[in-house]
Amino acid sequence: MTTTDTSDCNVSNINLDKLNGNLLKVEELSQRLTHVLTHRSTHNIALDGPNQEMFTKAAAAYWSEMLRDPAKVLQHQLQYWSKSVTHFVESQKTLVSEEIEGLLKVDCKDKRFSNPLWKTHPYFSYVKNQYFINAEAIEKAMDDVSDLDAKEKQRLAFFSRQIVDMMSPTNFLGTNPDALEKAVATEGQSLVQGLENLISDLEANNGELIVKLADDTAFKLGGNIATTIGKVVFRNRMMELIQYSPTTKTVHETPVVLFPPWINKFYILDLKEQNSLVRWIIDQGFTLFVVSWVNPDAAYAGVGMEDYIEEGYLAAIQEAKVITNEEQVNAIGYCIAGTTLALTLSLLKQREDNSIKSATFFTALTDFSDQGEFAPFLSDDFIDGIEAECADKGILPSIIMARTFTFLRSNDLVYTPAIKSYLMGEAPPAFDLLYWNGDGANLPAKMTMQYLRGLCQNNELAEGGFELMGHNLRLSDVVVPLCAVACETDHIAPWKDSYSGVQKMGSKDKIFIMTQSGHIAGIVNPPTKNKYGHYLNDDLNLSHKDWVKGAKFIEGSWWPRWGKWLKKYGGKRVLARVPGRGKHPVLCDAPGTYVIVKSRP
């Protein structure tokens, strides 16, 4: 038989006593596992997946298709049966002839199946090929369903894909050659460590299974991440306002106020000096203020979008104006903070307040007419589940948001890390980006439902107006000069939807930049890396397809181009401002106190 001979899998060298000892440890650890699972915290069951109504509709639609066009459905079924039986027969021949070359092969470039044994060992080859045959059959079955509306079919396809990903043979010890080889090579120690890792993750999250992606002991805020020098100069119940220390002798007179998303924490923009957008803005000669949002608990249940605007945006802008003795600021909003910046701009226009001189939007959605990959999570049954969870806890726990985001990229952010941690017994890496990704924040109950119902589901900001603070807030009221930056492969805020929102804004002076890469890497793209380029097209009246077709590609980071644009609204140069002078004494050093508060399930 043609197989790969690896020293790691040489069973003749195994210390059976040590192996049996480790297997006994597994039994002992199972008691801890049982305890944490029986004492786990609970959440609304609707958040675990679609209700049965969707699957019932799918089954009815599939049966209807069978009656209407039985030939097509039967053809797919017969193809599946034929491939499965042929695969089984050829595998039997392989075992008898000890020749694997004749075995039915699936062309596979999937990195999950990189171990040579997937190709050379009859057992693993059979398991892999049958998995892909099954996956293909499920995909064709989904294509057969034609009596569902587009959104229901999209949900069905998403959750079917989740099932396919979950059932991958790489996710199970008995069908994962990497895990089996390591278990043998370590005499069972990798299994013991893997179970330790699993139990630790469950215990850390009160029974919720969230795979730890990074070594959280390797980083300290203000120590080796979020190290740009600055001071907290204002604090209220919603946020701390950080004023960063200048690195130039003179600065532009108009300050910059940056609003990060409150779903995550601001230091994604200040992970380390080499890729810190915070540091780069300061180095360009701007007085920079950054909002660090509070991580809310149940006491914030009644806090709404209006509170984020009044005590966040308007308060930060007012303090920055007073500290710098200026009448205007240049504002930046990232993700949901960009959405809320649009609301704030509409409010200020209706109040005839010119405090914002220019606005920059990073990966911000303001038109939710196409819900993209989030559509499966914006149906009524899922949002009803979130509403019940918020009513019960007063917040939407960060763990729910984290789980939603990770399952949009389940193989990369769930199963691969789980395999390494639980089946291979490996420690999570010391990776700053993944550390930040796991350091989420809760959302207040009222704000969550305003955002999900009014903005995401009903698209009120782009269609008719969003009622808030006694005003009907509209995109057409966004009239200040603006720059919008979207990311080509962003699955959270798709660039075409960001573009659509910008088209509806009333400003006559606006530019749109599409950078390569995704929601984070596209924004955190320092010029020194020379990693991702960007696209420009001045004609924003085009459809998104025509815009990108006619766009010019420019090598390198978009930061310098945006920095040049921002300087047009920066005003003359003045002496650099040192935080803490005047009527705003320093409260503490950056990164402040709010950012270090961890969410608890």
RORO-212836 format. One record per residue (C-alpha): residue in one letter; x, y, z. Coordinates in steps of 0.2 Angstrom, whole numbers, padded with zeros to 4 digits, always signed. Layout:
N
aXYZ...
***
This chain:
601
m+0000+0000+0000t+0006+0017-0004t+0007+0028+0011t+0017+0041+0019d+0029+0035+0032t+0032+0048+0046s+0042+0045+0061d+0029+0054+0072c+0017+0040+0068n+0029+0026+0072v+0019+0016+0085s+0033+0004+0089n+0041+0018+0099i+0026+0022+0110n+0028+0022+0129l+0011+0013+0133d+0012+0017+0151k+0013+0036+0147l+0000+0035+0134n-0012+0026+0146g-0008+0038+0160n-0013+0053+0148l-0029+0044+0143l-0033+0043+0162k-0030+0062+0163v-0043+0064+0150e-0056+0055+0160e-0052+0066+0175l-0053+0081+0164s-0070+0076+0158q-0077+0079+0176r-0072+0097+0174l-0080+0097+0157t-0096+0090+0164h-0097+0103+0178v-0094+0118+0167l-0107+0112+0154t-0120+0109+0168h-0117+0126+0175r-0116+0136+0159s-0125+0153+0157t-0139+0153+0145h-0144+0164+0131n-0160+0165+0120i-0161+0149+0109a-0166+0159+0094l-0148+0165+0093d-0141+0148+0089g-0148+0147+0072p-0164+0149+0061n-0181+0143+0068q-0189+0127+0061e-0200+0137+0050m-0186+0141+0038f-0181+0122+0036t-0200+0118+0034k-0202+0131+0020a-0186+0124+0012a-0192+0106+0013a-0209+0111+0006a-0201+0121-0008y-0190+0106-0012w-0205+0094-0013s-0214+0107-0024e-0199+0107-0036m-0199+0088-0036l-0217+0088-0041r-0215+0101-0054d-0199+0095-0062p-0195+0078-0055a-0182+0074-0069k-0170+0088-0063v-0171+0084-0045l-0169+0065-0048q-0155+0068-0059h-0146+0077-0045q-0150+0063-0033l-0144+0049-0045q-0128+0059-0048y-0125+0059-0030w-0129+0040-0028s-0119+0036-0043k-0103+0045-0037s-0105+0038-0019v-0107+0020-0025t-0093+0022-0038h-0082+0030-0024f-0086+0015-0012v-0082+0002-0026e-0066+0010-0031s-0060+0011-0013q-0064-0007-0010k-0053-0011-0025t-0039+0000-0018l-0039-0010-0002v-0037-0026-0011s-0024-0021-0024e-0015-0009-0013e-0014+0004-0027i-0022+0021-0023e-0018+0028-0040g-0035+0022-0047l-0045+0029-0033l-0058+0043-0037k-0050+0059-0033v-0058+0076-0029d-0047+0090-0035c-0043+0099-0018k-0034+0115-0015d-0042+0117+0002k-0028+0121+0015r-0037+0110+0028f-0032+0095+0018s-0014+0098+0016n-0007+0083+0025p+0000+0071+0012l-0011+0057+0020w-0026+0064+0013k-0020+0059-0004t-0009+0044+0000h-0019+0034+0013p-0034+0025+0007y-0044+0028+0023f-0041+0047+0023s-0043+0048+0004y-0060+0040+0005v-0066+0051+0019k-0060+0067+0011n-0068+0063-0006q-0084+0057+0001y-0085+0073+0011f-0084+0084-0005i-0096+0073-0014n-0108+0076+0001a-0105+0094+0001e-0108+0095-0018a-0125+0086-0016i-0130+0098-0003e-0126+0113-0013k-0135+0106-0028a-0150+0103-0017m-0150+0121-0012d-0150+0126-0030d-0165+0115-0033v-0175+0125-0021s-0184+0139-0031d-0200+0143-0021l-0192+0153-0008d-0189+0172-0009a-0172+0178-0011k-0168+0182+0007e-0175+0165+0013k-0164+0156+0000q-0149+0166+0005r-0152+0161+0023l-0154+0143+0019a-0138+0143+0008f-0129+0151+0023f-0134+0139+0036s-0132+0124+0024r-0114+0130+0022q-0112+0131+0040i-0117+0113+0041v-0105+0108+0028d-0091+0117+0036m-0095+0109+0053m-0095+0092+0046s-0078+0093+0038p-0068+0077+0043t-0054+0089+0049n-0065+0094+0064f-0065+0076+0072l-0050+0067+0080g-0054+0050+0071t-0053+0058+0054n-0039+0071+0056p-0022+0063+0052d-0013+0079+0059a-0021+0076+0076l-0019+0058+0076e-0001+0059+0071k+0002+0071+0085a-0008+0061+0098v+0004+0046+0094a+0020+0056+0094t+0016+0064+0111e+0009+0048+0118g-0008+0056+0121q-0001+0073+0129s-0008+0083+0115l-0026+0076+0119v-0024+0080+0137q-0018+0098+0133g-0032+0100+0120l-0045+0095+0133e-0037+0107+0145n-0038+0121+0132l-0057+0117+0128i-0061+0117+0147s-0052+0133+0150d-0061+0142+0135l-0078+0135+0142e-0074+0141+0160a-0068+0158+0154n-0085+0161+0145n-0097+0153+0158g-0100+0138+0147e-0101+0147+0130l-0089+0139+0118i-0078+0154+0111v-0061+0148+0104k-0047+0158+0111l-0038+0165+0096a-0023+0173+0104d-0013+0172+0120d-0021+0186+0131t-0006+0185+0143a+0006+0192+0130f-0001+0209+0129k-0004+0224+0140l-0013+0239+0135g-0001+0254+0137g+0013+0242+0138n+0016+0233+0121i+0000+0239+0112a-0009+0255+0112t+0007+0264+0117t+0005+0281+0108i+0008+0294+0121g-0007+0304+0126k-0018+0309+0140v-0037+0307+0145v-0043+0325+0146f-0062+0322+0148r-0073+0308+0154n-0092+0306+0156r-0102+0290+0157m-0101+0286+0139m-0083+0289+0134e-0066+0295+0139l-0058+0308+0127i-0039+0305+0124q-0029+0320+0117y-0013+0313+0110s+0004+0322+0112p+0011+0331+0097t+0026+0324+0088t+0029+0340+0077k+0033+0358+0083t+0018+0365+0074v+0001+0358+0070h-0014+0362+0059e-0026+0373+0069t-0042+0363+0066p-0041+0347+0077v-0046+0330+0072v-0058+0320+0082l-0059+0301+0079f-0074+0291+0083p-0070+0272+0083p-0084+0259+0084w-0091+0254+0101i-0093+0236+0096n-0075+0234+0097k-0061+0245+0106f-0052+0259+0098y-0034+0252+0099i-0036+0243+0083l-0029+0259+0076d-0015+0259+0088l-0009+0241+0090k+0010+0245+0088e+0020+0260+0082q+0023+0252+0065n+0005+0251+0060s-0003+0264+0071l-0015+0276+0062v-0016+0286+0078r+0003+0289+0077w+0003+0292+0059i-0010+0306+0060i-0001+0314+0074d+0015+0314+0064q+0006+0323+0049g+0004+0338+0061f-0013+0336+0067t-0020+0338+0085l-0029+0322+0087f-0043+0317+0099v-0049+0299+0100v-0065+0293+0109s-0063+0278+0120w-0081+0271+0123v-0087+0264+0139n-0090+0245+0140p-0108+0245+0146d-0116+0234+0158a-0134+0231+0162a-0135+0248+0170y-0134+0255+0152a-0150+0246+0146g-0159+0262+0142v-0145+0270+0133g-0149+0274+0115m-0142+0281+0099e-0146+0298+0105d-0135+0296+0120y-0120+0291+0110i-0123+0306+0099e-0126+0318+0114e-0114+0312+0126g-0102+0305+0114y-0101+0314+0098l-0107+0331+0103a-0098+0331+0120a-0081+0326+0112i-0083+0339+0098q-0087+0353+0111e-0072+0348+0122a-0060+0347+0107k-0066+0365+0102v-0064+0372+0119i-0046+0364+0122t-0040+0370+0105n-0049+0386+0105e-0056+0383+0088e-0074+0384+0081q-0073+0368+0071v-0066+0350+0070n-0063+0337+0057a-0072+0321+0061i-0068+0303+0058g-0081+0289+0060y-0076+0270+0058c-0089+0257+0055i-0104+0259+0066a-0096+0276+0072g-0096+0281+0054t-0115+0277+0052t-0118+0288+0068l-0107+0302+0062a-0119+0303+0047l-0134+0304+0059t-0124+0318+0069l-0120+0328+0053s-0139+0328+0049l-0143+0333+0066l-0131+0347+0066k-0137+0354+0049q-0154+0354+0055r-0148+0364+0071e-0138+0375+0060d-0122+0370+0069n-0106+0371+0059s-0095+0362+0071i-0089+0349+0059k-0078+0356+0045s-0075+0339+0036a-0080+0321+0038t-0071+0305+0035f-0080+0288+0034f-0070+0272+0037t-0080+0256+0031a-0096+0264+0036l-0113+0258+0030t-0127+0271+0029d-0138+0263+0016f-0143+0245+0021s-0154+0241+0006d-0142+0226+0002q-0138+0217+0019g-0125+0206+0011e-0118+0192+0021f-0127+0199+0037a-0144+0195+0029p-0145+0178+0038f-0144+0187+0055l-0156+0201+0051s-0172+0191+0049d-0186+0193+0061d-0183+0177+0071f-0165+0181+0074i-0168+0199+0079d-0182+0194+0090g-0170+0183+0099i-0158+0197+0101e-0172+0208+0108a-0177+0194+0120e-0158+0193+0125c-0157+0212+0128a-0173+0212+0138d-0166+0198+0149k-0149+0205+0152g-0150+0224+0148i-0136+0222+0135l-0132+0212+0120p-0116+0203+0127s-0101+0205+0116i-0100+0186+0115i-0115+0186+0104m-0108+0199+0092a-0091+0190+0092r-0100+0173+0088t-0110+0181+0074f-0094+0189+0066t-0083+0173+0067f-0096+0162+0059l-0096+0173+0044r-0078+0166+0042s-0081+0150+0051n-0066+0140+0044d-0053+0153+0048l-0060+0160+0064v-0069+0145+0072y-0064+0127+0065t-0046+0130+0061p-0042+0138+0078a-0052+0125+0087i-0043+0110+0078k-0026+0118+0083s-0031+0121+0101y-0043+0106+0105l-0037+0092+0094m-0018+0097+0093g-0016+0104+0110e-0007+0120+0104a-0007+0136+0113p-0015+0151+0104p-0002+0163+0096a+0004+0179+0103f-0005+0189+0089d-0010+0207+0093l-0024+0208+0080l-0032+0192+0086y-0030+0198+0104w-0039+0214+0100n-0052+0204+0090g-0056+0194+0106d-0057+0210+0117g-0075+0214+0113a-0088+0226+0121n-0106+0224+0125l-0120+0235+0117p-0134+0243+0127a-0151+0235+0124k-0160+0251+0118m-0146+0256+0106t-0145+0238+0099m-0163+0238+0094q-0163+0255+0087y-0148+0251+0076l-0155+0233+0071r-0173+0238+0068g-0172+0256+0062l-0156+0256+0052c-0152+0238+0047q-0169+0231+0044n-0179+0246+0039n-0165+0256+0031e-0173+0272+0038l-0158+0283+0036a-0157+0281+0018e-0176+0279+0015g-0187+0292+0022g-0177+0297+0037f-0172+0290+0055e-0182+0298+0069l-0171+0303+0083m-0169+0317+0096g-0185+0326+0089h-0178+0326+0071n-0180+0316+0055l-0162+0312+0051r-0157+0310+0032l-0142+0306+0022s-0146+0321+0011d-0142+0332+0026v-0124+0327+0025v-0117+0342+0016v-0099+0344+0023p-0084+0340+0012l-0082+0321+0015c-0070+0307+0011a-0076+0289+0012v-0064+0274+0013a-0071+0257+0009c-0062+0240+0008e-0063+0228-0007t-0066+0212+0002d-0075+0219+0017h-0088+0206+0022i-0095+0217+0036a-0097+0233+0027p-0097+0229+0008w-0089+0243-0002k-0103+0244-0014d-0115+0247+0000s-0104+0260+0007y-0103+0268-0010s-0122+0268-0012g-0123+0278+0005v-0111+0291+0000q-0120+0293-0017k-0136+0298-0007m-0126+0311+0004g-0129+0329+0000s-0111+0335+0000k-0105+0343-0017d-0087+0339-0011k-0084+0321-0009i-0071+0308-0014f-0073+0289-0012i-0058+0277-0010m-0058+0259-0011t-0043+0250-0004q-0038+0232-0006s-0041+0219+0008g-0054+0219+0021h-0063+0228+0036i-0047+0229+0046a-0032+0226+0035g-0039+0238+0022i-0039+0252+0035v-0024+0247+0045n-0013+0249+0030p+0003+0259+0034p+0013+0266+0019t+0029+0258+0026k+0022+0241+0022n+0018+0244+0004k+0006+0230+0005y-0011+0235-0002g-0016+0247-0016h-0032+0257-0018y-0044+0263-0032l-0050+0280-0036n-0063+0287-0048d-0070+0305-0047d-0087+0301-0055l-0098+0296-0040n-0114+0296-0051l-0109+0279-0059s-0116+0263-0053h-0104+0253-0042k-0100+0241-0056d-0096+0256-0068w-0086+0265-0054v-0074+0251-0051k-0073+0247-0070g-0067+0265-0073a-0057+0267-0057k-0038+0270-0057f-0028+0258-0047i-0014+0266-0037e+0000+0256-0028g+0002+0258-0010s-0007+0264+0005w-0022+0276+0004w-0016+0285+0020p-0005+0298+0011r-0019+0302-0001w-0031+0305+0013g-0019+0315+0023k-0016+0327+0009w-0035+0329+0007l-0037+0331+0026k-0024+0345+0026k-0035+0355+0015y-0047+0357+0030g-0033+0358+0043g-0031+0377+0042k-0015+0386+0046r-0001+0380+0056v+0000+0385+0075l+0011+0379+0089a+0008+0361+0095r-0004+0359+0109v+0002+0349+0124p-0012+0339+0133g-0018+0345+0150r-0015+0364+0148g-0028+0376+0152k-0045+0371+0159h-0044+0353+0156p-0032+0344+0168v-0025+0327+0164l-0036+0313+0171c-0024+0299+0167d-0012+0293+0154a-0018+0285+0137p-0025+0273+0134g-0036+0277+0149t-0047+0267+0160y-0063+0262+0150v-0053+0252+0137i-0046+0240+0150v-0064+0234+0156k-0067+0217+0150s-0084+0210+0145r-0090+0195+0155p-0103+0183+0148
***
